[in-house]
């Protein structure tokens, strides 16, 4: 599983062309960023804390 920094870089690289579209709709852009970064945060928390405790 790649590191979080690689994921952030890839997301930035992939979503940068669409940023011009979302500049005209700031609330939608904020919602998209919250969803993306919360998904990354969940993966970080899962790998850091939940990997020690098996289901």
N, C-alpha and C positions, 0 to 999 in steps of 0.2 A: 504494500500500500504506500503510495507516494506521500511525502511529507506535506504538511499544511501549506508551507510557503510555495510549493510547486502548484498546489491546487489554486491558491490565490492568484498566482501569476497566470495560470492557464485561463482562469475565469476572466481576469482582466484582459487578456489577449483576445479571447473569444467574444466578450461582450462589449469591447470598446467601439466597434463599428455601430452598434445599436444605441450607443450613448447619445448620439445626436438626436435620435427620435425621441428618447425619453426626456431630453432637456426641456421639451415643450410641455411635458406632463410630470411635474416634480413629485406629486404624491404617488404616482404609479412607480416612478423610479425609486422612491424611498421604500415602498413596499417590496419591490424586487430585491433591493439590497438587503433588507431585513431578512427576507426568506433565504437568500443565498448565504449570508453570513451566519445565520442561525443554523443552517445545515452544516456549515463548516465547524461551527462551535460544538455542535452535537457530536460530530465525528471526533473532534479533539477530546472532548470529555469522555466519550466512549472508549477511546484508545488509551487514555491516561488513567481513568479510574475504574471503569467497568471490566477491563481485561483481567484484573486480579481476581474477580469474583465470577466463577462460572455459574451458569443458570442452574 
